[in-house]
């Protein structure tokens, strides 16, 4: 089972919170963040990063279901 990580570059403000939360999962590239890998093993830190993103730009999917950010 893998999760899919995506960052909406139109909403991302490159705050760096995601890279600070999980530096092996997220990286800053100039004016936007990006996932290091689009497909990851389930990792609670990815959900944590999606939850704390100030721009709500990170989404995590488990198959077709969005699981992050959490309500």
SVG drawing of the C-alpha trace seen along z (x, -y; Angstrom):
<svg xmlns="http://www.w3.org/2000/svg" viewBox="-13 -32 28 34">
<polyline fill="none" stroke="black" stroke-width="0.4" points="0.0,0.0 1.3,-3.5 0.1,-7.0 0.2,-9.7 1.5,-13.1 0.8,-16.2 1.4,-19.9 -0.7,-22.5 1.9,-25.0 -0.8,-27.6 -1.5,-27.6 2.0,-26.8 3.7,-29.8 7.0,-27.9 6.7,-28.4 8.9,-25.4 6.7,-23.9 6.4,-20.7 10.1,-20.3 10.6,-21.1 8.1,-18.5 9.3,-15.7 12.6,-16.7 12.9,-13.3 9.4,-13.7 9.3,-17.3 11.8,-19.8 11.8,-23.5 12.6,-24.3 12.8,-28.1 9.3,-29.5 7.5,-26.2 7.7,-23.0 7.6,-19.6 7.3,-16.0 10.6,-14.2 8.6,-11.2 5.1,-11.3 4.4,-7.8 5.4,-7.0 4.8,-4.3 2.2,-5.3 3.8,-7.8 2.0,-9.8 4.5,-12.7 3.1,-13.3 -0.4,-13.7 1.1,-16.0 2.7,-18.2 -0.6,-18.4 -2.4,-19.3 0.0,-22.2 0.5,-23.6 -0.6,-27.3 -1.7,-27.4 -3.5,-23.9 -1.5,-23.1 -0.7,-19.5 -3.0,-16.6 -2.4,-12.9 -4.4,-10.2 -4.7,-6.5 -5.8,-5.2 -8.8,-7.3 -9.6,-8.6 -8.1,-11.8 -6.8,-11.2 -5.0,-14.5 -5.2,-17.1 -7.4,-15.8 -10.5,-17.8"/>
</svg>
